Amino acid sequence: MPFTRLGLPDPLLRGVLASGYTNPTEIQSEAIPAALTGQDIIGCAQTGTGKTAAFVLPILNRLCGDRPARKPVIRSLILTPTRELAVQIEQSIANYGRFVSVRALAIYGGVDIKKQLTALRRGVDIVVATPGRLMDHMRRGSIRFDAVEVLVLDEADRMFDMGFIEDVYTIIRAVPEQRQTLLFSATMPPEVQRLAAGVQKDPKTIQIGEQQNPIDTITQHVHAVLRQQKIDLLLHMLHHRSMQSVLVFSRTKHGADKIHRKLQQSGIISVALHSGRSQAQRQRALDGFKHGKYQVLVATDIAARGIDVRGISHVINFDVPLYARDYIHRIGRTGRATMTGDAITFVAPDEHQYLRKIEQFIGQRFEPEEYEGFTCAQFAATLAKSEEQSRAQRLAVRARKAGRRPRLTRRRSRIGAAR
């Protein structure tokens, strides 16, 4: 089904086509017609399936038919967990709404608040905000929600993960009760379900694919490698394999900087992206990667949901993520919008427990693959020893817990007998 059959007006269709899209994704095909009727929506789909357009286009549709006011008021509020996502949603609004008279503003921390204050005084139709900076404006009294008609909670599960949920509830209470609420999330854990139940009215639930399963366009690989060999394996891949646009995930800022330095020393053009960089540095890194200036972007998990770059060929988990849900969000940076991609995970012996959690979460068992010049033999021996040690430690903990209870009971009985 083409976009022309979704009920969108001509100015929006022209904006969509000018942005390079002709056919909607599955989540867009199901969510947009329902949202156009004003119904509340719960959209659950994996990263990379086009959720942003599924709420941006209905919002623009609501605004584009109205006569522009002398001073716009905020009629749509979009909450999102990271500044990168806020910037990219603002850019999507600009792209799709290029033939519509609409003002949008991204509000996020790490930048001077004065420009945001100036834009708010002039008036905007749509605010895209991270919860923390939006709370700053609310405390200042610099923003009002009286006219909000549509509230969007984007990446709701991630807002829980990042500890924003109390701020989110505070913001929701400040928005008019008579509104349309659109909630989108890659996963639907119980806490997100409770949030939806409390803030939405008879929502339509749209589930695309299985929550735990990566989308079909991603091919997954696991390479067993000793920790000290990881950088060598990464360099070997980049030098001997056609990898045009590569996103490497590190667990820490220090690790990301170290990987970036090693790549640069080996002649590979790369850049690091993490919370230790200023917003200007982060935006330059993202823009440079998006336009092909850098072959490799090394990022931490804070950027996992803030990178929306078409054509990423490979995602490499240099470190196995601690939480299985983060694995889904990381690898969802490739294979986007029906394109194909490869997700590669380096697993050291002391990371096998995290790999097991990922396998349980997605219901898939990985067989570690050998790579040219690297063998799994030494890894397998080390892994077996590590697993045996972990098992012994678990049994020892259980034994201590079991042995502690009777000792405490005997002590009490002795004290009682003495009395």
N, C-alpha and C positions, 0 to 999 in steps of 0.2 A: 504493500500500500504506500503510495507516494505521500509527501507532505500535503499536496493539494487536496487530499481527501479527508484531512483531519478537521476541517472547519475553520482554518485560520484565515484571517483577512489578507488581502493582496499585499499590503506593505510588509507584513511579517513574512509571507512566502518569499518575497523578493529578498529580504534580509537573510533568510535561511539559505536560499539558492546562492546568494552572493558569498556566503560563508563556506560554500563548497559541499553542501549536503542536498541530497535529493530524496532519499528514502529514510524514514524514521527507524530507530531501533525498536525492539520489542517493548521496552518499558515506555518509550515515547508513544508508540501506537496505542497502548492501553491507558496511559495516564492522561495524556493531553485531552482527548475527548471528554473524559470524566471531569477533569479539572475545569474545562470550559463551561460546564454546567453549574459550577460553584460548589461541587461536592468536595468534602474532605477526602484526602487521599493518604494511604500508607503505601509507599513504594519501596519494596525490598528487592534490590538487584545488586549484583556484584559490581565492584569498581570497574569502570571502563565501559559501562553499558549505555551511557548517555543520559544519566539522571538529571544533569543540570538543565538541559533543554526541556526536559519533561515538566519542570516548574517555571522556568524563565519564560517560555512561550505563552502559557496561559496568563501569566502576570502581564506581559506586554499586550496581549489581546484585550485584557480588561481596561488597560490604559489608553490604547491607541485610538479607540473610538470617541474618546472624550475631547472636548475643546480644551486646549491648554489654558491653565489658570495663570493669572498675572504672577502669582507666587505659588509654586507647587507645594503641596503638603505631602507628608509621607503616607502613602497608601499601601505600600508593600514593604514588609520587613523580612529579611532573609538572615537567619542565624547560621553560622558555619564555624567549625572549630579552629581553623588556622588562617593566618593572614594570606598565605599563598592562595588558598581556596577563595578567600574574599576577593582578592585581586582578579582571579580568573573568572569568577562569576560576574564581576563587574564588566570584564572584557566581553563575556558572552552576551550580556545585556546590550552592550554597545554594538556588537556584531549583528545580532539578530534584530535589534531595534534601530538599525542605521537609517531606516526610512520612516521612523516614528519619532514624534517629538516627546521624548522622555528623558528625565534627568535621573541618573543613578549615582550613588556615592558609596564607596567602600570605606568602612570604618574599622581600623585595627590598630594595635599597639606597635611600638617600636619606631614610630614616626612622630613628628611635631603635630600636636593636636590642633594648632591654630588654623591650619588649612581646612581641617574638617569643620571647625567652628564657623569659618567663613562660608563654606559651602552650605552648611545647615541654615545659616541666616538667610542665604539667597533662596533657599527652598529646593527640595529634591522630591522626586516621586517614589524612588526605591532606595532603601538602605540595605546594604549587605554588610554584616558586622560580625566580628568575633565578640563573644559575650563579655570578656574583660574590659575592652575599650568602650563597649556600649554602656556598661555599668558606670564607667567614668563620666560619660556624657549625661547619664541619668542623674548622677549625684550633683553635677554642675547645673542641672536644669536646662541644658542646651538642646534637648531633643524632646519631642512630644509624639505620642502615638495615638492621639484622639481619632485620627482619620484612617488608621490602618484597617484595610479590608482583607488583606492576605498575609498570613504568617507562614513562613517556611522554616522548618527545622531540617537542615541539610547535614548529612553524616551524623545522625543522632547518636549512634553507638560510640562514635569517636568522642563526642562531647562528654559522654559518661567517662570514657577512658581517661580523658585529660582533666577530669575533675571540675568541669564547668556546670554541672547539672543544677547546683543551687542558684547560680546566676541565671541559668535558663529559666527556672521556675519564677524567679523574681521578675524577669523581663516579661514572661507570659502574663503574669498578673497585671502588668501595666498596659497590656494591649486590650482593646475592646473585646468583650465576649462574643459579640456578633461579628464573626469573621469567618473566612475560609482558612483552614489549617492544613498544610501539606507537609507530610513527614517522609523523609527519604533516608534510607540507611542500607548499608551493605549487609548487615546482619541484624537480627531481631532478638537479642537476649531479653530475658524477663524484665529487666529494668526499663528497656525501651518500650516494651509492650505496656508496662504500667504507665509510662509517660503518655503514650498515645491514648490510652483509655481515659486519662484525666483531662486531656486538652482538646480532644476531637469529638465530633458529633456524627455518629453513624458513618464512619469512614469507609470508603471502598479500599479493600486490601488488594494490592497487586504484587504477586510474588513471581519473579522471573528467575528460573533455575533453582537449584538447591542452594540454601544459604551457605553451607560450608564448602561447596565445590567451586574451584576456580572455573572461569568460563572456558568453553571448549576450544577457543582459539589460541590458548596458551599451552605450549609443550613444556613439561617440567622435567628437569634433570637434577640429580643429586650426585655430587662428587665427593668421595671420601678422601680427606687430605689432612695431614698433620698441620697443626696451627701455624708452625714456622714455615710451612710450604705454601700457605695460601697466597701470599703476594706473588710468589714465583708462578703458581698456576694461573693467576689472573693475568700476569704479564704474558705468559705463554699463549693464552687464549687470544689476547688482544693482538699479539704479533703474528699469529699463525691462522687466524680465523677471520672471516669477513664479518665484522661487528661495527656497524656504522654509528649507531646511537645507543649508548650503553648507560644504564642506571645501576650504580653499585650502592648497596645499602650496608652501612656500618652501624654497629650498636651504639657507638659513642662518638662525641665530637672529636676527641683526641684521635680515635681510630680513623675517622674520616679524613682528618688533616694528614695523618701519616700515610694513608693509601694515596691521597692526592699527590703528596711530595714524591713518593716512589714512582708513580706514573709519570710525573713531569720529568723526573731524572732519567726515565727510560724513553723519553721522546714522545710520550702520548699526551695529547692536549686534553687536559681535564680541569675540573673546577669542583670545589667543595661547597656544600650547602647544608648549614645546620644553624641551630639557635644562637650560636656564638657569633654569627655574622650579623651586621646591621641589616635593616630592611632594604636599604639601597644595594648593599652587596648581594643579598639574597636575590633581589629582583634582577640584577645584572647577570648573576650566574644562571638563573632560570631562563632569561631572555636569550643569553648566549647559547645555552644548550638547545633551546627551542629552534634557533635559527642556524644550527650546525656549526657554531664557532668552536664548540667543545665536543670531542668525541665521547667523553665520559663525564658523567655527573656523579659525584660521590656524595651521598646524602644519609642523614640519620632518619630515624622513624618519625621525627616531628614533621618531616616533609612528605611522609608516605601518602597522605591524603591531599597534599597541596600541589602535586605535580600532574598537570594535565597537558601532556605533550604528545601530539600525534606522531606516530612513526618510531617510537622507541622499539628497537629490535630485540634488545636483551635486558632483562633485569637479573642482576647477580646479587644474591644474598652472601656477602663476604662473611658475615656472622649470622648464624641461625637466630631468628627472632625468638625472644623469650616467651612470647605469647602466640598461640596458634592463630588467633584471629589476625594478628599483624602480618602473618605470612600471606593471607589472602589479600590484604590491602597493599602489601608491597608488590606482589607479582601482578596485581591488577593494573599496574602502570603500563604494561605491555599488552598486546592483543586487544587493543581498544577499538570499539566501533567496528567490529567484524574483521579487523586486521589480525594478522597472526604475529606471534611473538614467542620467545624462549625465556623461561625462568630457570635460572641455575642457582643451586644452593651448595656452598662449600660447608662440609660437616667435619669438624674436628672430633677426636674421640670424646672429649669432655662435653660435647654438645649433643650427643646422641639422645639424651633424655628430652630435649626440646624437639628434636626431629620426631620422636615417638609421639609426642603430644600433637604435632601437626598431622601425622598419619591418622591418629585417632579422630581428630577433628574433621578431616576431610574424607575419612573412610577410604584411604588409599595407602597401600604399602609401597615404599620406594626401595628399589634395588640400587645401591651405590654403583656408579659407573666409573670405570677407569678412563683416564684421559691420557693422550699421547705424552709419553715421558714421565708419567706418574703412575704409581702402582698402589693398589688397595691392600696389598699383602701386609705391610707393616701396620697399616691402619686397622685391619681386621684383628690382628693380634692385640693391638693396644685397646681397641674397642671392647673385645671380649674381656680383657682384664679390667677395664673401666666399669663395664656392666656388672662383673662379679663383685668388684669393690662396692659399687652402689647397692647391690643386693645385700651384701654383708652388712653395710652400714644401716640399711633399713631394718634388717633383722635384729641388729644390736639395739637400735632405738626402741623397737617393739619389746624386746626382752627387758630393757631397762624400765620401760613404762609398766610392764606386767609385774616386774619384781618389786617396783616401788610401792605399789598399793598394799600388799600384805605387810611390808615393813612398817608402813604408816599405821596400819590397823593394830599391829602388835604393840607399837609404842603407845597408842592410845589406851590399849587394854592394860598395859603395865602402869600407866599413870593413874588410870581409874582404880586399879587394884591397890596402889599405894595410898590413895585417898580413903 
